[in-house]
Amino acid sequence: MSPEMNNKEQEEILDSLRGMKRAVAPEFFYSRLRARMEQELETASIGKFGRLLTRPALSLGLAAIVLLLNITTIMKMVQSPASSQATDQSAPMVVADYSSINTYAVYDETPNEP
């Protein structure tokens, strides 16, 4: 290769570099980056179970299941008022059974002699 060709290539390379400017970040890049990093830290502290609950589909599904269970429980309570009266009558007997447990008073009437 001749030295002239080498000079021409070097000149072309230098000419292509003359129009270059320093790269500039888009507006608010660093604030968005910082917010994303903080959000990742918060999500990491919640854990796997917390991240699952933050998904809207799963949390709404769980809320619907809990609501459905509450409604069915209330409906069963409303439909069977007669059975609740029967348990109310047997409740004093259960309490009476527990009252027969032998207990000792803290202060005995007869003092213990040393």
N, CA, C and O atoms as a GROMACS GRO file, in nm:
protein
  456
    1MET      N    1   0.084  -0.118   0.000
    1MET     CA    2   0.000   0.000   0.000
    1MET      C    3   0.088   0.124   0.000
    1MET      O    4   0.195   0.129   0.061
    2SER      N    5   0.041   0.217  -0.068
    2SER     CA    6   0.119   0.340  -0.077
    2SER      C    7   0.081   0.434   0.036
    2SER      O    8  -0.030   0.427   0.088
    3PRO      N    9   0.173   0.521   0.074
    3PRO     CA   10   0.144   0.614   0.184
    3PRO      C   11   0.034   0.713   0.149
    3PRO      O   12  -0.030   0.768   0.238
    4GLU      N   13   0.011   0.738   0.019
    4GLU     CA   14  -0.095   0.831  -0.021
    4GLU      C   15  -0.233   0.773   0.009
    4GLU      O   16  -0.322   0.846   0.052
    5MET      N   17  -0.250   0.647  -0.012
    5MET     CA   18  -0.378   0.583   0.015
    5MET      C   19  -0.407   0.582   0.165
    5MET      O   20  -0.520   0.599   0.210
    6ASN      N   21  -0.302   0.562   0.237
    6ASN     CA   22  -0.316   0.562   0.381
    6ASN      C   23  -0.357   0.700   0.431
    6ASN      O   24  -0.439   0.710   0.522
    7ASN      N   25  -0.301   0.805   0.372
    7ASN     CA   26  -0.337   0.942   0.410
    7ASN      C   27  -0.480   0.973   0.373
    7ASN      O   28  -0.551   1.040   0.448
    8LYS      N   29  -0.524   0.925   0.255
    8LYS     CA   30  -0.661   0.951   0.211
    8LYS      C   31  -0.760   0.885   0.307
    8LYS      O   32  -0.862   0.945   0.343
    9GLU      N   33  -0.733   0.766   0.348
    9GLU     CA   34  -0.821   0.696   0.442
    9GLU      C   35  -0.826   0.768   0.575
    9GLU      O   36  -0.932   0.782   0.637
   10GLN      N   37  -0.711   0.814   0.619
   10GLN     CA   38  -0.706   0.887   0.746
   10GLN      C   39  -0.784   1.017   0.736
   10GLN      O   40  -0.851   1.056   0.832
   11GLU      N   41  -0.775   1.086   0.624
   11GLU     CA   42  -0.849   1.211   0.605
   11GLU      C   43  -1.000   1.185   0.604
   11GLU      O   44  -1.077   1.262   0.661
   12GLU      N   45  -1.041   1.078   0.538
   12GLU     CA   46  -1.184   1.044   0.535
   12GLU      C   47  -1.236   1.015   0.676
   12GLU      O   48  -1.346   1.057   0.713
   13ILE      N   49  -1.158   0.943   0.751
   13ILE     CA   50  -1.199   0.910   0.888
   13ILE      C   51  -1.208   1.036   0.971
   13ILE      O   52  -1.305   1.053   1.045
   14LEU      N   53  -1.112   1.124   0.961
   14LEU     CA   54  -1.114   1.248   1.038
   14LEU      C   55  -1.229   1.338   0.994
   14LEU      O   56  -1.290   1.404   1.078
   15ASP      N   57  -1.260   1.341   0.864
   15ASP     CA   58  -1.372   1.422   0.816
   15ASP      C   59  -1.505   1.369   0.870
   15ASP      O   60  -1.596   1.446   0.901
   16SER      N   61  -1.516   1.237   0.880
   16SER     CA   62  -1.641   1.182   0.932
   16SER      C   63  -1.660   1.213   1.080
   16SER      O   64  -1.773   1.219   1.129
   17LEU      N   65  -1.551   1.233   1.152
   17LEU     CA   66  -1.559   1.262   1.296
   17LEU      C   67  -1.585   1.409   1.325
   17LEU      O   68  -1.622   1.442   1.438
   18ARG      N   69  -1.568   1.497   1.230
   18ARG     CA   70  -1.582   1.642   1.255
   18ARG      C   71  -1.726   1.682   1.287
   18ARG      O   72  -1.748   1.775   1.364
   19GLY      N   73  -1.820   1.617   1.232
   19GLY     CA   74  -1.959   1.654   1.256
   19GLY      C   75  -2.018   1.591   1.382
   19GLY      O   76  -2.134   1.615   1.413
   20MET      N   77  -1.941   1.512   1.454
   20MET     CA   78  -1.992   1.443   1.573
   20MET      C   79  -2.012   1.540   1.689
   20MET      O   80  -1.936   1.636   1.707
   21LYS      N   81  -2.116   1.512   1.765
   21LYS     CA   82  -2.144   1.589   1.886
   21LYS      C   83  -2.155   1.492   2.003
   21LYS      O   84  -2.174   1.372   1.985
   22ARG      N   85  -2.143   1.545   2.120
   22ARG     CA   86  -2.154   1.463   2.240
   22ARG      C   87  -2.298   1.412   2.256
   22ARG      O   88  -2.393   1.486   2.231
   23ALA      N   89  -2.314   1.287   2.298
   23ALA     CA   90  -2.447   1.229   2.318
   23ALA      C   91  -2.516   1.297   2.435
   23ALA      O   92  -2.455   1.324   2.538
   24VAL      N   93  -2.644   1.324   2.418
   24VAL     CA   94  -2.723   1.392   2.521
   24VAL      C   95  -2.839   1.300   2.561
   24VAL      O   96  -2.906   1.242   2.476
   25ALA      N   97  -2.861   1.286   2.692
   25ALA     CA   98  -2.971   1.205   2.742
   25ALA      C   99  -3.102   1.279   2.721
   25ALA      O  100  -3.105   1.402   2.725
   26PRO      N  101  -3.212   1.205   2.699
   26PRO     CA  102  -3.342   1.271   2.684
   26PRO      C  103  -3.382   1.344   2.813
   26PRO      O  104  -3.325   1.321   2.919
   27GLU      N  105  -3.480   1.433   2.800
   27GLU     CA  106  -3.524   1.510   2.916
   27GLU      C  107  -3.579   1.417   3.023
   27GLU      O  108  -3.642   1.316   2.992
   28PHE      N  109  -3.555   1.451   3.147
   28PHE     CA  110  -3.604   1.377   3.265
   28PHE      C  111  -3.558   1.232   3.267
   28PHE      O  112  -3.622   1.149   3.333
   29PHE      N  113  -3.451   1.198   3.199
   29PHE     CA  114  -3.403   1.061   3.194
   29PHE      C  115  -3.360   1.013   3.333
   29PHE      O  116  -3.397   0.904   3.376
   30TYR      N  117  -3.284   1.095   3.400
   30TYR     CA  118  -3.231   1.052   3.530
   30TYR      C  119  -3.340   1.044   3.636
   30TYR      O  120  -3.334   0.956   3.722
   31SER      N  121  -3.437   1.132   3.632
   31SER     CA  122  -3.545   1.124   3.730
   31SER      C  123  -3.630   0.999   3.706
   31SER      O  124  -3.673   0.934   3.801
   32ARG      N  125  -3.655   0.965   3.577
   32ARG     CA  126  -3.730   0.843   3.548
   32ARG      C  127  -3.651   0.719   3.587
   32ARG      O  128  -3.707   0.622   3.638
   33LEU      N  129  -3.520   0.723   3.563
   33LEU     CA  130  -3.435   0.610   3.599
   33LEU      C  131  -3.434   0.589   3.750
   33LEU      O  132  -3.443   0.477   3.799
   34ARG      N  133  -3.423   0.699   3.824
   34ARG     CA  134  -3.423   0.690   3.970
   34ARG      C  135  -3.557   0.637   4.022
   34ARG      O  136  -3.560   0.555   4.114
   35ALA      N  137  -3.667   0.684   3.964
   35ALA     CA  138  -3.799   0.637   4.006
   35ALA      C  139  -3.815   0.488   3.979
   35ALA      O  140  -3.871   0.416   4.061
   36ARG      N  141  -3.767   0.442   3.865
   36ARG     CA  142  -3.776   0.300   3.833
   36ARG      C  143  -3.692   0.216   3.928
   36ARG      O  144  -3.735   0.109   3.971
   37MET      N  145  -3.574   0.264   3.962
   37MET     CA  146  -3.488   0.191   4.055
   37MET      C  147  -3.551   0.185   4.194
   37MET      O  148  -3.544   0.081   4.260
   38GLU      N  149  -3.611   0.294   4.239
   38GLU     CA  150  -3.677   0.294   4.370
   38GLU      C  151  -3.797   0.200   4.371
   38GLU      O  152  -3.824   0.133   4.470
   39GLN      N  153  -3.869   0.197   4.260
   39GLN     CA  154  -3.985   0.107   4.251
   39GLN      C  155  -3.940  -0.038   4.257
   39GLN      O  156  -4.005  -0.120   4.321
   40GLU      N  157  -3.830  -0.071   4.192
   40GLU     CA  158  -3.779  -0.208   4.198
   40GLU      C  159  -3.734  -0.245   4.338
   40GLU      O  160  -3.752  -0.359   4.381
   41LEU      N  161  -3.677  -0.149   4.411
   41LEU     CA  162  -3.638  -0.176   4.549
   41LEU      C  163  -3.760  -0.202   4.637
   41LEU      O  164  -3.759  -0.292   4.721
   42GLU      N  165  -3.866  -0.124   4.616
   42GLU     CA  166  -3.989  -0.144   4.695
   42GLU      C  167  -4.051  -0.279   4.664
   42GLU      O  168  -4.097  -0.349   4.754
   43THR      N  169  -4.053  -0.317   4.536
   43THR     CA  170  -4.112  -0.446   4.498
   43THR      C  171  -4.029  -0.560   4.552
   43THR      O  172  -4.084  -0.664   4.589
   44ALA      N  173  -3.899  -0.544   4.558
   44ALA     CA  174  -3.814  -0.650   4.610
   44ALA      C  175  -3.837  -0.670   4.759
   44ALA      O  176  -3.826  -0.782   4.809
   45SER      N  177  -3.868  -0.562   4.831
   45SER     CA  178  -3.889  -0.574   4.975
   45SER      C  179  -4.024  -0.639   5.008
   45SER      O  180  -4.040  -0.693   5.117
   46ILE      N  181  -4.118  -0.634   4.917
   46ILE     CA  182  -4.250  -0.694   4.940
   46ILE      C  183  -4.240  -0.846   4.938
   46ILE      O  184  -4.305  -0.913   5.019
   47GLY      N  185  -4.162  -0.901   4.850
   47GLY     CA  186  -4.148  -1.046   4.840
   47GLY      C  187  -4.236  -1.104   4.732
   47GLY      O  188  -4.311  -1.032   4.667
   48LYS      N  189  -4.224  -1.235   4.713
   48LYS     CA  190  -4.299  -1.301   4.606
   48LYS      C  191  -4.449  -1.294   4.629
   48LYS      O  192  -4.525  -1.265   4.536
   49PHE      N  193  -4.493  -1.320   4.752
   49PHE     CA  194  -4.637  -1.320   4.780
   49PHE      C  195  -4.696  -1.180   4.762
   49PHE      O  196  -4.807  -1.166   4.711
   50GLY      N  197  -4.623  -1.080   4.804
   50GLY     CA  198  -4.671  -0.942   4.787
   50GLY      C  199  -4.680  -0.904   4.642
   50GLY      O  200  -4.774  -0.834   4.602
   51ARG      N  201  -4.584  -0.948   4.560
   51ARG     CA  202  -4.589  -0.918   4.418
   51ARG      C  203  -4.707  -0.986   4.352
   51ARG      O  204  -4.768  -0.931   4.260
   52LEU      N  205  -4.742  -1.107   4.398
   52LEU     CA  206  -4.858  -1.175   4.342
   52LEU      C  207  -4.986  -1.099   4.374
   52LEU      O  208  -5.075  -1.087   4.290
   53LEU      N  209  -4.995  -1.048   4.496
   53LEU     CA  210  -5.117  -0.977   4.536
   53LEU      C  211  -5.131  -0.841   4.468
   53LEU      O  212  -5.241  -0.786   4.461
   54THR      N  213  -5.021  -0.786   4.418
   54THR     CA  214  -5.030  -0.657   4.352
   54THR      C  215  -5.081  -0.670   4.209
   54THR      O  216  -5.108  -0.568   4.144
   55ARG      N  217  -5.094  -0.791   4.159
   55ARG     CA  218  -5.151  -0.810   4.026
   55ARG      C  219  -5.302  -0.793   4.035
   55ARG      O  220  -5.367  -0.859   4.116
   56PRO      N  221  -5.358  -0.707   3.953
   56PRO     CA  222  -5.502  -0.677   3.964
   56PRO      C  223  -5.592  -0.798   3.942
   56PRO      O  224  -5.691  -0.814   4.012
   57ALA      N  225  -5.560  -0.882   3.847
   57ALA     CA  226  -5.648  -0.997   3.819
   57ALA      C  227  -5.654  -1.091   3.939
   57ALA      O  228  -5.763  -1.138   3.974
   58LEU      N  229  -5.542  -1.119   4.001
   58LEU     CA  230  -5.541  -1.209   4.115
   58LEU      C  231  -5.609  -1.147   4.236
   58LEU      O  232  -5.686  -1.214   4.304
   59SER      N  233  -5.580  -1.021   4.263
   59SER     CA  234  -5.640  -0.957   4.382
   59SER      C  235  -5.791  -0.943   4.366
   59SER      O  236  -5.865  -0.961   4.463
   60LEU      N  237  -5.838  -0.910   4.246
   60LEU     CA  238  -5.983  -0.901   4.226
   60LEU      C  239  -6.048  -1.038   4.234
   60LEU      O  240  -6.160  -1.051   4.284
   61GLY      N  241  -5.980  -1.140   4.186
   61GLY     CA  242  -6.033  -1.276   4.197
   61GLY      C  243  -6.047  -1.320   4.341
   61GLY      O  244  -6.148  -1.378   4.380
   62LEU      N  245  -5.943  -1.294   4.422
   62LEU     CA  246  -5.949  -1.329   4.564
   62LEU      C  247  -6.058  -1.251   4.636
   62LEU      O  248  -6.128  -1.305   4.722
   63ALA      N  249  -6.072  -1.124   4.602
   63ALA     CA  250  -6.178  -1.044   4.664
   63ALA      C  251  -6.316  -1.098   4.627
   63ALA      O  252  -6.406  -1.099   4.711
   64ALA      N  253  -6.332  -1.143   4.503
   64ALA     CA  254  -6.461  -1.199   4.461
   64ALA      C  255  -6.490  -1.329   4.535
   64ALA      O  256  -6.605  -1.353   4.573
   65ILE      N  257  -6.389  -1.412   4.556
   65ILE     CA  258  -6.409  -1.537   4.629
   65ILE      C  259  -6.450  -1.510   4.774
   65ILE      O  260  -6.541  -1.573   4.826
   66VAL      N  261  -6.382  -1.416   4.838
   66VAL     CA  262  -6.416  -1.382   4.978
   66VAL      C  263  -6.558  -1.325   4.986
   66VAL      O  264  -6.633  -1.358   5.077
   67LEU      N  265  -6.593  -1.240   4.891
   67LEU     CA  266  -6.728  -1.183   4.889
   67LEU      C  267  -6.833  -1.292   4.868
   67LEU      O  268  -6.938  -1.290   4.933
   68LEU      N  269  -6.806  -1.386   4.781
   68LEU     CA  270  -6.898  -1.497   4.756
   68LEU      C  271  -6.915  -1.583   4.881
   68LEU      O  272  -7.027  -1.623   4.914
   69LEU      N  273  -6.806  -1.611   4.950
   69LEU     CA  274  -6.816  -1.689   5.074
   69LEU      C  275  -6.897  -1.614   5.181
   69LEU      O  276  -6.976  -1.675   5.252
   70ASN      N  277  -6.877  -1.484   5.191
   70ASN     CA  278  -6.954  -1.406   5.288
   70ASN      C  279  -7.103  -1.408   5.255
   70ASN      O  280  -7.187  -1.422   5.344
   71ILE      N  281  -7.136  -1.394   5.129
   71ILE     CA  282  -7.277  -1.393   5.088
   71ILE      C  283  -7.341  -1.528   5.117
   71ILE      O  284  -7.454  -1.534   5.167
   72THR      N  285  -7.271  -1.638   5.086
   72THR     CA  286  -7.330  -1.770   5.112
   72THR      C  287  -7.347  -1.795   5.261
   72THR      O  288  -7.445  -1.857   5.303
   73THR      N  289  -7.253  -1.747   5.341
   73THR     CA  290  -7.267  -1.764   5.486
   73THR      C  291  -7.386  -1.686   5.540
   73THR      O  292  -7.461  -1.737   5.622
   74ILE      N  293  -7.403  -1.564   5.494
   74ILE     CA  294  -7.517  -1.483   5.538
   74ILE      C  295  -7.648  -1.546   5.492
   74ILE      O  296  -7.745  -1.548   5.568
   75MET      N  297  -7.651  -1.597   5.370
   75MET     CA  298  -7.774  -1.659   5.320
   75MET      C  299  -7.809  -1.783   5.403
   75MET      O  300  -7.927  -1.804   5.433
   76LYS      N  301  -7.713  -1.862   5.440
   76LYS     CA  302  -7.741  -1.981   5.521
   76LYS      C  303  -7.788  -1.941   5.660
   76LYS      O  304  -7.874  -2.008   5.718
   77MET      N  305  -7.733  -1.834   5.715
   77MET     CA  306  -7.777  -1.788   5.847
   77MET      C  307  -7.920  -1.738   5.843
   77MET      O  308  -7.997  -1.759   5.937
   78VAL      N  309  -7.957  -1.671   5.735
   78VAL     CA  310  -8.093  -1.618   5.722
   78VAL      C  311  -8.192  -1.731   5.699
   78VAL      O  312  -8.304  -1.725   5.751
   79GLN      N  313  -8.154  -1.833   5.624
   79GLN     CA  314  -8.247  -1.941   5.591
   79GLN      C  315  -8.275  -2.035   5.708
   79GLN      O  316  -8.380  -2.099   5.709
   80SER      N  317  -8.187  -2.045   5.806
   80SER     CA  318  -8.209  -2.141   5.914
   80SER      C  319  -8.216  -2.074   6.050
   80SER      O  320  -8.126  -2.092   6.132
   81PRO      N  321  -8.322  -1.996   6.077
   81PRO     CA  322  -8.335  -1.935   6.210
   81PRO      C  323  -8.380  -2.036   6.315
   81PRO      O  324  -8.351  -2.016   6.433
   82ALA      N  325  -8.450  -2.145   6.278
   82ALA     CA  326  -8.500  -2.244   6.374
   82ALA      C  327  -8.383  -2.320   6.438
   82ALA      O  328  -8.387  -2.350   6.557
   83SER      N  329  -8.284  -2.350   6.362
   83SER     CA  330  -8.171  -2.424   6.418
   83SER      C  331  -8.091  -2.339   6.516
   83SER      O  332  -8.030  -2.391   6.608
   84SER      N  333  -8.091  -2.209   6.496
   84SER     CA  334  -8.018  -2.122   6.589
   84SER      C  335  -8.089  -2.114   6.723
   84SER      O  336  -8.024  -2.097   6.826
   85GLN      N  337  -8.223  -2.127   6.724
   85GLN     CA  338  -8.295  -2.125   6.851
   85GLN      C  339  -8.265  -2.252   6.930
   85GLN      O  340  -8.258  -2.248   7.053
   86ALA      N  341  -8.247  -2.363   6.863
   86ALA     CA  342  -8.217  -2.489   6.931
   86ALA      C  343  -8.079  -2.481   6.996
   86ALA      O  344  -8.060  -2.532   7.107
   87THR      N  345  -7.986  -2.421   6.932
   87THR     CA  346  -7.852  -2.410   6.992
   87THR      C  347  -7.853  -2.311   7.107
   87THR      O  348  -7.775  -2.325   7.201
   88ASP      N  349  -7.939  -2.210   7.100
   88ASP     CA  350  -7.945  -2.114   7.210
   88ASP      C  351  -7.996  -2.181   7.339
   88ASP      O  352  -7.952  -2.144   7.448
   89GLN      N  353  -8.088  -2.280   7.326
   89GLN     CA  354  -8.140  -2.346   7.445
   89GLN      C  355  -8.038  -2.443   7.504
   89GLN      O  356  -8.038  -2.466   7.625
   90SER      N  357  -7.951  -2.499   7.421
   90SER     CA  358  -7.852  -2.593   7.473
   90SER      C  359  -7.729  -2.521   7.527
   90SER      O  360  -7.647  -2.583   7.595
   91ALA      N  361  -7.714  -2.395   7.499
   91ALA     CA  362  -7.597  -2.321   7.544
   91ALA      C  363  -7.586  -2.312   7.696
   91ALA      O  364  -7.475  -2.327   7.746
   92PRO      N  365  -7.694  -2.289   7.773
   92PRO     CA  366  -7.680  -2.285   7.918
   92PRO      C  367  -7.633  -2.417   7.976
   92PRO      O  368  -7.564  -2.418   8.078
   93MET      N  369  -7.669  -2.528   7.915
   93MET     CA  370  -7.626  -2.658   7.966
   93MET      C  371  -7.475  -2.674   7.949
   93MET      O  372  -7.408  -2.729   8.036
   94VAL      N  373  -7.423  -2.626   7.841
   94VAL     CA  374  -7.280  -2.636   7.817
   94VAL      C  375  -7.206  -2.551   7.919
   94VAL      O  376  -7.103  -2.593   7.972
   95VAL      N  377  -7.258  -2.434   7.945
   95VAL     CA  378  -7.196  -2.347   8.044
   95VAL      C  379  -7.204  -2.409   8.182
   95VAL      O  380  -7.111  -2.398   8.261
   96ALA      N  381  -7.315  -2.475   8.212
   96ALA     CA  382  -7.331  -2.539   8.342
   96ALA      C  383  -7.230  -2.652   8.359
   96ALA      O  384  -7.178  -2.672   8.469
   97ASP      N  385  -7.201  -2.726   8.253
   97ASP     CA  386  -7.101  -2.832   8.262
   97ASP      C  387  -6.964  -2.775   8.294
   97ASP      O  388  -6.888  -2.836   8.370
   98TYR      N  389  -6.932  -2.664   8.240
   98TYR     CA  390  -6.802  -2.604   8.266
   98TYR      C  391  -6.793  -2.543   8.405
   98TYR      O  392  -6.684  -2.528   8.460
   99SER      N  393  -6.906  -2.509   8.462
   99SER     CA  394  -6.903  -2.446   8.594
   99SER      C  395  -6.873  -2.547   8.704
   99SER      O  396  -6.840  -2.508   8.816
  100SER      N  397  -6.885  -2.675   8.676
  100SER     CA  398  -6.860  -2.776   8.779
  100SER      C  399  -6.711  -2.812   8.792
  100SER      O  400  -6.677  -2.905   8.865
  101ILE      N  401  -6.627  -2.742   8.724
  101ILE     CA  402  -6.483  -2.768   8.734
  101ILE      C  403  -6.437  -2.727   8.874
  101ILE      O  404  -6.472  -2.620   8.923
  102ASN      N  405  -6.359  -2.814   8.935
  102ASN     CA  406  -6.310  -2.784   9.070
  102ASN      C  407  -6.207  -2.673   9.064
  102ASN      O  408  -6.106  -2.682   8.995
  103THR      N  409  -6.234  -2.569   9.138
  103THR     CA  410  -6.139  -2.459   9.147
  103THR      C  411  -6.113  -2.430   9.294
  103THR      O  412  -6.196  -2.459   9.380
  104TYR      N  413  -6.000  -2.375   9.320
  104TYR     CA  414  -5.964  -2.342   9.457
  104TYR      C  415  -5.956  -2.191   9.471
  104TYR      O  416  -5.904  -2.121   9.384
  105ALA      N  417  -6.008  -2.144   9.580
  105ALA     CA  418  -6.006  -2.001   9.604
  105ALA      C  419  -5.864  -1.958   9.635
  105ALA      O  420  -5.785  -2.034   9.689
  106VAL      N  421  -5.834  -1.836   9.602
  106VAL     CA  422  -5.700  -1.785   9.626
  106VAL      C  423  -5.678  -1.767   9.776
  106VAL      O  424  -5.571  -1.796   9.829
  107TYR      N  425  -5.781  -1.719   9.843
  107TYR     CA  426  -5.772  -1.697   9.987
  107TYR      C  427  -5.858  -1.801  10.058
  107TYR      O  428  -5.981  -1.795  10.053
  108ASP      N  429  -5.795  -1.894  10.120
  108ASP     CA  430  -5.870  -1.995  10.196
  108ASP      C  431  -5.914  -1.935  10.330
  108ASP      O  432  -5.850  -1.845  10.385
  109GLU      N  433  -6.024  -1.986  10.378
  109GLU     CA  434  -6.073  -1.937  10.504
  109GLU      C  435  -5.993  -1.993  10.622
  109GLU      O  436  -5.985  -1.930  10.728
  110THR      N  437  -5.934  -2.108  10.603
  110THR     CA  438  -5.852  -2.165  10.711
  110THR      C  439  -5.707  -2.138  10.680
  110THR      O  440  -5.657  -2.178  10.575
  111PRO      N  441  -5.638  -2.069  10.769
  111PRO     CA  442  -5.497  -2.036  10.742
  111PRO      C  443  -5.409  -2.159  10.759
  111PRO      O  444  -5.434  -2.244  10.844
  112ASN      N  445  -5.309  -2.166  10.680
  112ASN     CA  446  -5.212  -2.275  10.691
  112ASN      C  447  -5.109  -2.239  10.796
  112ASN      O  448  -5.059  -2.126  10.801
  113GLU      N  449  -5.077  -2.335  10.881
  113GLU     CA  450  -4.980  -2.308  10.985
  113GLU      C  451  -4.843  -2.351  10.938
  113GLU      O  452  -4.830  -2.455  10.872
  114PRO      N  453  -4.742  -2.274  10.970
  114PRO     CA  454  -4.608  -2.312  10.928
  114PRO      C  455  -4.546  -2.424  11.006
  114PRO      O  456  -4.432  -2.463  10.977
   0.00000   0.00000   0.00000
